[in-house]
Amino acid sequence: MKFARPLLSVIAAATSLTLLVSCTSGPSEVSTPSPAVGSSLTTSAAGTTPDTATGPTGTSSTPTSSTSTTSTSTTPTVPAAQVTATPALGTDELSPTDAMSVAVTGGTLSELTLTNPDGKVVAGELNADRTSWTLGEELGYGKTYTLAGSATNAAGAATPISGTWTTVDPADTARTIISPGDGETVGVAAPVEVRFGVEPADRAAVEKAISITTTPAVEGAWAWIQHDDGLWALDYRPKEYWPAGTTVHVQADVYGVSFGDGYWGREDVTSDFTIGRNQVVKADVNSHELVVQRDGVTVATYPASYGRGTNADLTTRSGIHVVNEFFEEKLMSNPKYGYVDQLEKWAVRISDNGEFIHANPNSVDAQGNTNVSHGCVNLSLAHAEEYYKSAMWGDPVEVTGTDVTLSAEDGDIYDWAVPWDEWVTMSGKNA
């Protein structure tokens, strides 16, 4: 018994090859003949097969079968290219730094442009196979950007691309300032201060946008500190004093970052500065001396007079102070204790509560033996000038020997007065 073979039809589309299989004479379509008189069908393990038929004459006869085969042909439809924009076209209130992209499946981007409200084309980049486009520059605040172009499928059919993205229009933008500034050389106790024009409501978001890189690597941490202007700043300090010669890069990528309450970052800011020589001042009030050390070696010892300590106002605070301001001449006033606009020379500020290391010719007899000042460190004119010229912004002055410690109430730079275990909990990321 013979069976017809299925017919395989191959149909090629204009841009793709499609195989179409046609079995018009399948098993259910095979016509099985009736056996001749006296013949029989036997079933074997392989299936049902006809036996040799023996007719009345005793000769063999083979049954015949008839088959019917037809062939059909169709032209396949090529799907249109599918375009996806991220974020979706029509989205508004976007950050101008949000990632924006367009992707296509089942085709390629034949053309695509993003333009600002003035018609200027915004930078973007197509990948090698033209299946995706990504935004290549930051956008502006409060603007609508128009996307236009098309994607083409394998058959050459075009799918238009059209829509807009709109960025947030802030109530206002906030400035950001980094200290120390570019190119500065500072002492080994210098904290990094990142200050803002407004107090960020979303501290964690702002802190996430700020980073620091040091060479060599130094262990340190960020903390939110309230400074004398009443605003909170993000300060960074190392666990121990900076190694001399460390280079520091601070990056504040705050443009496009929400500060909360309608305020957004105005611009990105960076600072690159260097840590100078290691100079530490040891100021033991009970020794009546001021000792200057370089790399742990004493280079100068000056007779000194500290706060008289009869009350908290007149006590030099114990703790690590940071040199932060210099005056060859300074008018000092403390009406509560009887002096206004008193001229002092070679004044080095060590805290914002009025503590200076400065010359005081009127206390020379007490310097080296008695503490008589209102809280400052008094030196002779010659010694004060020598120390003034050796000092650097960010030098530590370690005061010991009094029962009043430096704290947040004493002014702007009190970072080292905070114990390290507490400091590492003061990050916005812990909020």
Disulfide bonds with the S-S distance in Angstrom:
none
